[in-house]
Amino acid sequence: MSVEKTSGECPKFLFIEADEDHVIYQDGTSHYEKMVYIYEGYRQVDKSKRALISPHCITQEVAVRKIFGIM
């Protein structure tokens, strides 16, 4: 995983949420997957819906292990 340097402003807040879930593959096997969501916040779309601002989702277990230093 690489991070590119941009000339834009740094976000004031950065939210990181991590979770685990069972995912059923097409071959019928079930795997325990790790997921990480990184986003800048949310904006109100309408009365009952919100949308994440600049969301990034990481689902590969190897990438999650590298991020959190669990190699």
N, C-alpha and C positions, 0 to 999 in steps of 0.2 A: 504494500500500500504506500502510495506517495502523496504528498501534499504539495500543491503548487502555490507559490507565493503570488499574490495578486496586488494590484495597486489600490484596490478598494479598501473601504474602512473595515476595521475589525468590529465584529458584533459586540454590543454592550453585554449581552448574556448569551451563553451557549448551554443548551440543555442536552444531557446525555442520559438515555434510558436503556437499560439492558434487561433482557428477558430470555427465558428458555421455553421451548415448546416442542411438542411431538409433531413431526411432519411425516405424513404417509407418502412414500414414493410410489411411482407408477408401477413398480414391480411388486407392490403389496407389502413391502417391508416398512417398518416404522423406525424413525431415527429421532434422536433428541438433538435439536438444533439450537444454537445460540444466536441471538439477534441483538444488534445495537442500533439505536436510532439517535442521530445527532441533528439538532435543529436550533434555530435562533429564537423560537417562540411560536406564537400562533396569531392568526388574525380572524376576526369574526366574519364569516361568509354570509350568514343570515341568522335568524333568531335561534335556530337549533344546531347550526353547524359551524365548525371552526376548521381552518386549514393551517398546516404547519408552514413556517417560513424557512426556506432553504433546507428541506429535509434531506438527510443522507442515511441510507440503511445499509448496514453491514451484516451479512448473514453467514459468511463462510467461517467455520470454526477456527481455522488456522489464523485468519485475520483477527478474530476476536482475541485469541490467545496472544498474538503479537502486541496488540493494543494494551492489554492488561498485564503483559509480562509473565504469562503463565506457561511459557515454553518449557 
